[in-house]
């Protein structure tokens, strides 16, 4: 793989992260709209839409971004890490990042809040619905992160098959 292909891979993985973040923003918007408050905010939906709009060109045109970031080199300017290994490593790193930066903070926050709620003598079911979104967001992030880590080779093979032209 050339350095540009590695950057293209990173761009595709960033697009996946944007989609995960869009799902989270949409979940927050859904929870906020379900609340019984006079103020409706469309901001989470706008953020989710912007994330998805940014993810689409990054997913479909990763090499255009890579060539903007790195100057073009000759095809002899390759790196010795096999493409499949690089993609697998990238997926695993993205999965770990999602777990550490998205899932664990959400789940920790919910656990602390639930412990505080129970310590005050209230049942968890009496918390506002919007408080439970953090649990759902954390669990979804955990599942996505675990899938990226445990199925990194399969996801990498899928990404690689989409980037390389079919053999003749």
C-alpha angles and dihedrals in degrees: 000000000000122000088254091057090053089052089047089054091050089050090053091049089050088053089055089051090051090053091050089050090048091054089051093049090049090051091052090050092050092051092047092051090049091057118100097239131125094235121078117191122198092186096102090052091048091050091048090050092049091050091051092046090052093046096054099064091038091055097044099037107031094141092055088058091044092053090050091052098043127032115248116267133190121271088251089065094086132146120231098233110105113244094236091053092048092051092047091050091047093051092048092049091048090049092051090047092052090050095047100038102032113019103038097048091048094047093044092050091050092047092052092046092048091048090050091047093050092045089057090056098253124127115242090238089067092063117106114272091241089063091061091057089077089060093049092045091050093048093048090048090049092052092047091047093048091048091051091050099041097037096037094123093051093046089047091051090051093050092045092050089054094051102045122070115241115268118251 
